Amino acid sequence: MAVDVGSLTCPWVLRLGRPDEYATFARLFAELGLEEPPPPESMWVEDMASRTFFAEGPDGAVAGYSTTDVLGAWGYVGQLVVAPFARRQGLGRWLMRHAAQRFRTQGCQHWALNVKRDNVAALGLYTAMGMRRERWGTNLKVTRALLARLPPGPSGLVVVPLEPSRCEPLTETWRMLPGKLARFGTQTGHRLLRLAHEGGGESTSPLGLMDFRAGSRLLFPFFAASLGHARVLMEAAFSLLGESQPVLNVVVTDDTTLEQRLRELGAEVSLETYELRGALPDFAPERAP
């Protein structure tokens, strides 16, 4: 069924980002309102520029961008930003519409994104396009002192690299977006790790995994079977960071027990998000100017 989200006639032109436009990307990235810095320039050059579409006005000014990724049957909108001077002009809707059209031409049937829980305007736009809340996430700042107050993990656990062959089953176990975990494994700055039994014994139930991103001290995705399992993962992350880094940014997803305990222990909440998913819409034709 076609979806009409209103008139989208506008003065912008959509074009791919270029490797030499990192400064433009970084400036607009700040509009996301995140505490973490923009991805490093090397990541922009090697991976992100080829997936980022800038909206350029008649004067050549970049008014916004979307960064997208195709994960098999799923299209993922990683970032969508509108510059302050271009807001309330329909640019966000225009960027989303073009993202949907690109996804459809590449064989996608569904799409997904993450959005701040308090971004009422964005939530209204995305739900109007057929997306619905699927999961929630909370970004918490975890210190070494706080971590020491969590229950100790079971004995005999080790943190090992996540083998590519395990991405699909663990994606199903933790209900992650299909293809996203494997994609992270190919990107610069990401280090996929999982919990395992010392000696290589197989577990009948999942133990835990994390994507360790040293550049932003971020653990996302992050899943653990218990508070103790979470502690083992985070202790390993602190060890990888070194003594000079006192804080980890941990994204807790759909784990009320872990989130509440970290809050009780004093972890600061820096961001609260929803993951939205939906069937890829077939938009009605654009209206002529």
C-alpha positions in Angstrom: 0.0 0.0 0.0 1.3 3.4 -0.9 2.1 5.9 1.9 1.7 9.6 1.4 3.6 11.7 4.0 2.8 15.1 2.5 4.3 17.3 -0.1 8.0 16.9 -0.5 8.8 19.5 -3.1 12.0 21.2 -1.9 15.1 23.0 -3.1 17.6 20.4 -2.0 19.7 18.0 -4.0 20.9 14.7 -2.6 24.5 13.6 -3.2 27.0 11.2 -1.8 29.5 12.4 0.7 33.2 12.7 -0.3 36.2 11.5 1.7 37.5 15.1 2.0 34.2 16.3 3.7 34.9 15.0 7.2 34.8 18.5 8.7 31.3 19.0 7.3 30.2 15.6 8.6 31.7 16.2 12.0 30.0 19.6 12.3 26.6 18.2 11.6 27.2 15.1 13.7 27.3 17.4 16.7 23.6 18.2 16.1 22.8 14.6 17.2 23.3 15.9 20.8 25.5 12.9 21.8 28.3 13.0 24.3 30.5 10.8 22.3 32.8 12.4 19.6 32.2 11.9 15.9 33.7 8.7 14.5 37.3 9.3 13.6 38.3 10.6 10.1 39.7 7.3 9.2 36.3 5.7 9.6 34.7 8.4 7.6 37.1 7.9 4.7 37.2 4.1 4.8 33.5 3.4 5.4 31.0 6.1 6.1 31.5 8.6 3.2 30.2 6.0 0.8 27.1 5.5 2.8 26.3 9.1 3.7 24.0 11.3 1.6 24.2 15.0 2.0 21.3 17.3 1.2 22.7 20.4 -0.5 20.8 23.6 -1.1 21.0 26.0 -4.1 23.8 28.0 -2.4 25.9 24.8 -1.9 25.3 24.7 1.8 24.8 21.3 3.3 21.5 21.3 5.1 21.5 17.7 6.5 22.5 14.2 5.9 21.5 10.5 6.3 23.9 7.6 6.8 22.4 4.3 5.8 23.3 0.7 5.5 21.8 -2.4 3.8 21.7 -5.5 6.0 20.2 -8.1 3.7 16.4 -7.7 3.9 16.8 -4.8 6.3 17.7 -1.1 5.6 19.2 0.6 8.6 19.2 4.4 9.0 22.3 4.9 11.2 22.2 8.7 11.5 19.8 11.4 10.2 20.7 15.0 10.9 19.1 18.3 9.9 21.1 21.5 10.3 19.4 24.2 12.6 18.9 26.6 9.7 17.0 23.9 7.7 14.6 22.6 10.4 10.8 22.7 10.1 11.0 22.7 6.3 10.3 19.0 5.7 14.0 18.0 5.1 13.9 15.1 7.6 10.9 13.6 5.9 12.5 14.1 2.5 15.7 12.4 3.6 13.7 9.5 5.1 11.7 9.1 1.9 14.8 8.9 -0.3 16.4 6.4 2.1 13.3 4.2 1.7 13.5 4.4 -2.0 17.2 3.4 -2.0 16.5 0.5 0.3 13.7 -0.7 -1.9 15.9 -0.7 -5.0 18.5 -2.7 -3.1 16.0 -5.4 -2.2 15.1 -4.5 1.4 11.7 -5.3 2.8 12.1 -3.7 6.3 13.8 -0.7 7.8 15.0 0.3 11.3 16.7 3.1 13.2 17.3 4.4 16.8 15.9 7.6 18.1 16.0 9.5 21.3 13.0 8.8 23.5 12.3 12.5 24.0 12.5 13.5 20.3 8.8 13.9 19.9 9.0 15.3 16.4 11.2 12.5 15.1 9.0 9.9 16.7 6.0 11.4 15.1 7.7 11.3 11.7 8.9 7.8 11.9 5.7 6.3 13.2 3.8 8.1 10.4 6.1 6.1 8.1 5.0 2.9 9.6 7.8 2.3 12.2 7.0 1.0 15.7 8.9 0.7 18.9 10.7 -2.6 19.1 13.3 -2.2 21.8 14.6 0.4 24.3 18.2 1.3 25.2 19.8 3.3 28.0 23.3 4.6 27.8 25.0 4.6 31.3 28.3 5.8 32.5 30.0 3.0 34.5 33.0 3.7 36.7 35.6 1.2 38.0 34.4 1.8 41.5 30.8 1.2 40.6 31.7 -2.0 38.7 33.3 -3.4 41.8 29.9 -3.3 43.6 28.2 -5.7 41.1 28.1 -9.4 42.0 31.1 -11.3 40.9 30.7 -13.4 37.8 30.7 -17.2 37.7 34.2 -18.8 37.8 35.8 -20.0 34.7 34.6 -17.3 32.3 36.8 -15.8 29.7 36.3 -13.0 27.1 37.2 -14.1 23.6 36.8 -12.7 20.1 33.4 -13.3 18.5 33.8 -15.7 15.6 31.8 -14.7 12.4 30.0 -18.0 12.5 28.4 -17.1 15.8 27.0 -13.8 14.7 23.7 -15.2 13.3 22.8 -17.4 16.2 23.7 -14.8 18.8 21.7 -12.2 16.8 18.7 -14.5 17.1 19.3 -15.2 20.8 19.5 -11.5 21.8 16.9 -10.4 19.2 19.3 -8.0 17.5 18.6 -6.5 14.0 19.5 -9.2 11.5 22.9 -8.6 9.9 23.9 -5.7 12.1 26.3 -7.6 14.4 28.1 -9.1 11.4 28.3 -5.7 9.8 29.9 -4.2 13.0 32.5 -6.9 12.7 33.7 -5.4 9.4 33.9 -1.8 10.5 37.0 0.1 11.7 37.0 0.8 15.5 34.7 -2.1 16.4 35.9 -5.2 18.3 33.3 -7.9 18.9 33.8 -10.1 22.0 31.9 -12.8 23.8 31.9 -14.6 27.0 33.0 -18.3 26.9 33.9 -21.0 29.4 37.6 -21.4 30.0 38.9 -24.4 28.2 36.5 -24.1 25.3 33.5 -25.9 26.8 30.2 -25.0 25.1 27.4 -23.4 27.0 23.8 -24.5 26.6 22.6 -20.9 27.1 24.1 -17.5 25.9 26.5 -15.9 28.3 27.1 -12.4 26.9 28.7 -10.3 24.2 29.8 -6.8 23.5 31.0 -4.6 20.7 34.0 -2.8 22.3 34.7 0.6 20.7 37.8 2.0 22.3 37.6 5.4 20.5 34.4 6.4 22.4 34.8 4.0 25.3 31.4 2.6 24.2 30.0 -0.9 24.6 27.2 -1.4 22.1 25.6 -3.8 21.6 26.0 -5.2 25.1 24.2 -8.3 26.4 24.8 -10.4 29.5 23.1 -13.4 31.1 23.3 -11.9 34.6 24.7 -9.1 36.6 27.8 -11.2 37.2 28.3 -11.9 33.5 27.9 -8.2 32.8 30.6 -7.4 35.4 33.1 -9.9 33.7 32.5 -8.2 30.3 32.9 -4.7 31.6 36.0 -5.6 33.6 37.5 -6.9 30.4 36.6 -3.7 28.6 38.3 -1.6 31.4 41.4 -3.8 31.0 41.5 -3.1 27.3 41.1 0.6 27.9 44.0 0.9 30.4 44.2 2.6 33.7 43.9 6.1 32.3 40.3 5.7 31.3 38.0 5.8 34.4 34.5 5.5 32.7 32.8 3.2 30.3 29.7 4.1 28.2 27.5 1.0 28.4 24.3 0.7 26.4 21.9 -1.5 28.2 19.1 -2.9 25.9 15.9 -4.5 27.2 17.6 -5.5 30.5 15.6 -3.9 33.3 17.5 -5.8 36.0 20.9 -4.5 34.9 19.7 -1.0 34.1 18.0 -0.6 37.5 21.0 -1.9 39.4 23.5 0.4 37.6 21.2 3.3 38.3 20.9 2.3 42.0 24.7 2.2 42.2 25.0 5.8 40.8 25.6 5.3 37.1 24.8 8.4 35.2 22.3 8.2 32.3 23.5 10.0 29.3 21.0 8.9 26.6 17.7 7.0 26.4 16.6 5.6 23.0 14.1 3.5 21.2 14.8 1.2 18.4 12.1 1.4 15.8 11.4 -1.1 13.1 8.8 -1.5 10.3 7.9 -2.8 6.9 9.5 -0.7 4.2 6.8 1.6 2.8 5.9 2.1 -0.8 5.5 5.8 -1.0 3.1 7.6 -3.2 4.7 9.5 -6.1 6.1 12.9 -5.3 3.9 15.8 -6.2 5.1 18.1 -8.9 6.3 21.6 -7.8 
